[in-house]
Amino acid sequence: GQSLEQPSEVTAVEGAIVQINCTYQTSGFYGLSWYQQHDGGAPTFLSYNALDGLEETGRFSSFLSRSDSYGYLLLQELQMKDSASYFCAVSANTNAGKSTFGDGTTLTVKP
Amino acid sequence: DAGVTQSPTHLIKTRGQQVTLRCSPKSGHDTVSWYQQALGQGPQFIFQYYEEEERQRGNFPDRFSGHQFPNYSSELNVNALLLGDSALYLCASSFPDPAPRGYTFGSGTRLTVV
């Protein structure tokens, strides 16, 4: 099976940098994805890592260490609109079409 | 370019009833996955349809079934509803291997079973 762990809540101030960690357990790791979901809204794809290292997309970056079964999402220059839930999701090469999601991290950005 | 469209947006059903939820995928996507999201939790994979066939299934009972049509749209059916089926049901469209470019999710159907 697959399982993921991420902190339930994170709080930061506007303009700051925040890191949301995710550790996972899976057989046949294929890739780690990150999604953002505002209250009552649709999850939105942010990034994907299949290989070790950092992927940067604007203010958001995602990192993966396959040997540590660990990844993180880094949000820079935080804005109030970044307040949302962030989910990591893992896929395995035995069923790459399916993503298993963590329970999410609620990020609150304060003025 | 339309994204994923789900209907209805909200639904209230009585325990024991049956429900059908509908999804139209994003233009260009041919794969549809269904997820159940309980309050305060991450989406849980129900099943995935590709080429009108169920390609993968999560740990959900047979009361949950689906269908994909030739135009790639999909339905999720739930029979003999239980109170615990109350959740947000999300449809996600993608290419057959969704991981690299991710799913495109709809805004979901909020199902309440009373």
Interface residues (C-beta under 8 A of the other chain):
Chain A: L4 Y30 G31 S33 Y35 G40 G41 A42 P43 T44 F45 L46 Y48 A50 F87 A89 S91 N95 A96 G97 K98 S99 T100 F101 G102 D103 G104
Chain B: V4 T31 S33 Y35 G40 Q41 G42 P43 Q44 F45 Q48 Y50 R55 Q56 G58 L90 P96 D97 P98 A99 P100 R101 G102 Y103 T104 F105 G106 S107 G108
